[in-house]
Amino acid sequence: MFDVKKITEGAVEWIREWFSENGKGCNAVIGISGGKDSTVVAALCVEALGKDRVYGVLMPNGEQKDIGDALQLVNFLGIKHYICNIKDAYDGVIRGMNDCGLEIGEQTKINLAPRVRMTTVYAFSQSLNGRVANTCNLSEDWVGYSTRYGDSAGDFSPLAHLTVQEVKEVGRYLGLPENLIEKVPSDGLCGYTDEDKLGFTYAVLDRYIRTGEIEDEKTKERIDWLNRINAFKLKTIPGYVPDEKYI
């Protein structure tokens, strides 16, 4: 049974302890998309550190139709925020690759945006005496639905062990706007939702993660396959250890 009060209070205390050990007096810096994950992480950080120590960075890639959701959140929480458009940086990389005569795949273009955004968040963080919040949840990590060195990066991760459904419960417990909690997740580029691309719902995935129960065998096989091929994303970079006889 998920105890939302206990989990939320525990997450808040964990953030406080993490900053005490890894950045005493530092600020939490969060890339704000207006989706449930960045919404909940920002709110948890405000609870843990106070709104004066939480900064939001909004990073449209050109025109972002749903940027109003991100603005709604930072205004709701009362945190200071910055808007930094990444279009020039994104286009510069694409242009440079084109100049090399390289055929750029669609997935490359999709993954480039979150990688540019994470570079931007870290630049802001370094100038704000900050620590960068990772906003991934357990469900996304389970099937590798994140961009390595993009949204999968960060210094601390409050939602890493919470499923999508549990993140939503925490959001409601914190009194966050329902439209942000229930916002349909999408990369904003391909025209499909995350669930469309995965081929199953987060509700099905979350139940399988927590109980091992799933009705459709093909869906189970796909989830297991995604979990297996993306496991490397959650591990530290492997390093070659020379045999002693070569040292």
N, C-alpha and C positions, 0 to 999 in steps of 0.2 A: 504494500500500500504506500503510495507516494505521499509523504507528509510535506506539503508545500511550505508550511510555516517553518518547520525545522530545516528544510533544505535551503530556503531563502535566507534565513538568519545565519545558517552555516556558511553560505557563500559570501555574505557580507563580512563575516568575521574572518574568513579565509583571505579575502582581498586585503583587509586591514593588516593581517599578519604578514602577508606576502610583501606589502609595501614597507612594513617595518623592517623586514629582513633584506629587501632587495632594492629599496629606493625610498628611504626615510625622508619625508619632506618633498618627494617627487610628485608629479601629477599623472593622472591617467589620461591617455590620449587615444581616442577611438575614431575610426573611420565610420561615419554615420551614413547608412544607406536608407534608413526609414523602414527597414524590415524588422521582423521580430527579434532577431539575434542582437543586432547592434542596439536596438531599443532597450532590450532587457539588460545587456551588459552595461550600457551607459547608466541605467537606473540603479543597478547594483553598485556601481562605482560611486554614484552620488550618495547612496545610503552609507557606504563604507567610509568615504573620504570627505564628503561635503561637496556641494556644487562648485565651490571656488577652486577645487583641485581636479576638476574634470573638464576636458576640452574635446569638442567634437570637430572633426574635419570632414567637410562635404566635398566630394570630388566628382562633379559631373564630367562626362566625356563629350564635350560640346553641349548640346541641349539635352537636358534630362527632364522628361515629362513628369516624373513623380518626385522631383526634388522637394515639392511641397510637403511630402511625408517626413523627410529628414528635417526640414525647417520646423514642422509641427513638433517633432520630438525635442529638439534643442530648446525651443521656446517653452514647451511643457515642463521640462526639467529645470529651465533657467540656467543652462550652462553656456559658457562662452563658446563661440564656434567661428570657424573660418571656412570660406568657400574658395577652393582652388581648382580651377578647371584644368583637367589633364590633357585636353585635346591636342595642344601643340606638342607635348611630349609623346603622346601616343602616335600621332601622325608622323612625328620625326623618326620614330623607330621603324614604322611601316615604310616610310619613304626611303630610309637607309637600306632596308632589306630589299626593296624594289630596285634600288640602285645597284645592288649586288647581283641582280638578275635572278634572285631566288623566287620561286613560286610559293606564295604564302598560303598555307592551309587555313581553312575557316576556324578550326580549333585554336590555331596559333593566335588569330586575331581576338578570339573570345578570351583566351587566357592572358593576353598581353595587358588588357585593361586592369584586372586586379593586381597584376605585378607592378604596374606603374603606380597604382593607388597605394600599394604597401610601401613602395619607395618614398612616396610623398608623405605618408603618415609618419614614417620614421624621420624624415627631414623635419617635419613640424615638431615631432616629439623631442628631437635633439635640441631644438631651439626653445622648447617650452619646459626644459628640465623634466622630461616625461618618461613614462614607460608605456609601451604600446599594448593595448588590449587585443587579444585574439577573440574573434566572435563566432568561431565554429562550434557546432553542437555535436553530440555523440552520433546522432543519426547520419548527418552528412559525412562525418569522419569514417563511419562504419563502411560506407560504400564509396569512399574516395571522392565525394562530391565537393571538392574544393580545389583551388589552384595552388600547387606547391610554390612557396615563396611569394604567394599572392595573399588571398584571404586566409590561408592556412598558417601564416606566420604570426608572430607576436611574442610578447614577453611573459604574459600571464593569460590563462584561459579559464574564465569562470564557468563556461557552459560545456566544457570538454566531456563531462560525464553525465550530461542531461540530454534526453531525447527531445525531439521537436515538441511532442505533446507536453512534456514536463516543462520545457522553456515557456510555453504558452501559459501554463498554470502559474509559474513564477511571475510572469508579466501581469496576469490578472490579480494576483495577490498584492503586487506592488501598485495596483491601481492605474496601470498604463492604458492609453487609448486603445479601444478594441480594434479599430481599423488598422492599427500598426501591428498588433498581436496577430491578427488574422490575414495580414497582407500576403497575397499569393507570391511565393518566392520565384524569381526569374532572373536570368543573367542580364535581361534588358536588351539583348542584341539579336538573339536568334528567333524571337517571337514565340518561343515555347516556355511553359513553366518548368520548374525543376522536376516536378512529378511526371510531366509529359516525357521528359528526356530520360528519366530513370526507368519508366515503364511500370511503376507501382506507386502507391501513395505512402506518405510518411506514416500514416496511421497503421498500415500493414507492416511497414518496416519496424516501427517502434514496438509493436506487439511481439514481433519475432525476436527482436533484441532482448526484450525483458522477460519473455515467457518461453521462447523457442517454438511457439505455436504459429502455424501458417497453413492455410488450406490448399493453396495452389502450388503444386510441385515445381512448375516452371518458374514461378516467381521466387520460390525458395532457392532454386538453382542459380537464378540470376543474382540474387542478393549475395549468396555464398561466393559466386565468381567475382563479383565486384569487390567484396571484402578481401578476397585473396589477392587479386592483382593490384590492389591499391594499398596493401598493408605497409609498403615501404614509405608511404607519405607520413606515417606517424612515428617513424623511427629516426634516430639521429643519423647523420651521414656516416656510413660505414667507413672505417679506415683500415688500410692494410697495416698489419703488425708484422714486421720482418722477423724471421726466425733468428734466434739468438746466435746461430752459427754464422750469420751474415753480418753481425754487428761487431 
